[in-house]
Amino acid sequence: MNEARSWTRRFRPLIRGRFLLIAAIVVIVSASSHAQDSKLPAGQREQIQVAISKFMSANHVPGLSAAVVENGEYLWSDGFGMADLENSVPATSLTLYRLGSISKPLTATGAMLLWERGKLDLDVPVQRYCTAFPQKPWVVTTREVLGHLAGIRHYHQDAPPDDPELANTKHFDDPIAAGLKFFAGEPLLFQPGTKFNYSTHGYTLAGCVIEGASNEKYADYMRENVFLPANMVRTQQDDRYTVIPYRTRFYSLDKSGRVINADFLDSSYKLPGGGLLSSADDMARFEVALLNDQLLHRATRDAMWTPQKDADGKQNGYALGWGNGNKGGIATVGHTGSQQGTSTAMALAPGLRDGVIVLANMEDADTSALASELLKIVIAKPAGTPAK
């Protein structure tokens, strides 16, 4: 299981078996137990629901929640299918899913807020803020860490499914300190700034920097400075040993295409890069807060969304915690996530102030493709839509 599944990962068909072929269609026409009052035109909403139905059927997804932001306003969210198959609990817009690597844009936002406040210099050695990270032959900066240019490895290459990093079952009460022990003592892969190498471990280092710059624990700082200001009241650490209301169950497919419970994972060792829980509701509010400059000043946000360059001056399509793309000539930013029992995607078109969220409780489902399809529907405004 590769939690990160690089933001560039594309669709790999999972047409296996016939599970949910009918169920996914049924839930489309069924009212969920909680949905955001929709301001979307009926035609747009129907297109979105049809796209979700087809996606769930093709990928055997038990439960999915999605949300739409348009013109900087949270317009719609809903849940489809089941958050818990065994107990027949429906998915809603409040259902909490593992974010996987969508945790990275949240962490990057927290770091940029410290930069904006003058508490964090992105271009000095990380050891100024994270003394637990050993000195290396080259300087490592927070900017390089956020942009995956720091030379820090990702998971072990060609690691088996039971690799301790991919299938960790131990809970750590101090996630940052524990997470650093997985990689901090190892050599860098290359001189920082020269190459792009996606690294979830690097975001543990970013979490350590946040703790040093803020003088708070990562989870406390993020809750007080990012989640609550954005009204993300349910976003939290995915603690497998705590009873967390609204949390979904996690699923995968076996070799025959049968839906089964996903392998157990305790993600506490990679909290900043892949250990958060959130809902479609909360993530839509995060998009709204960014698009309306409620979390970061516009200049800070734009700096966060600017693609980084390697030593040769080439842009790699990744900014500070965010991937950059293009949808029909419209610039987009976003991220995806995948780990045991979850597949997620977030996509925004900042120039139009539109965005979508897709969260599913099935691993290895290409939510990136669905998010792109939903964003295309949102961008294609119905006739008569007022100009922005």
Secondary structure, 3 states (H helix, E strand, C coil): CCCCCCCCCCCCCCCCCCCCCCHHHHHHCCCCCCCECCCCCHHHHHHHHHHHHHHHHHHCCCEEEEEEEECCEEEEEEEEEEEECCCCEECCCCCEEECHHHHHHHHHHHHHHHHHCCCCCCCCEHHHCCCCCCCCCCCCEHHHHHCCCCCCCCCCCCCCCCCCCCCCCCCCCCHHHHHHCCCCCCCCCCCCCCCCCCCHHHHHHHHHHHHHHHCCCHHHHHHHHHHCCCCCCCCEECCCCCCCCCECCCEEECCCCCEEECCCCCCHHHHHHHCEEECHHHHHHHHHHHHCCCCCCHHHHHHHCCCCECCCCCECCECCCCEEEEECCEEEEEEEEEECCEEEEEEEECCCCEEEEEEECECCCCHHHHHHHHHHHHHCCCCCCCCC
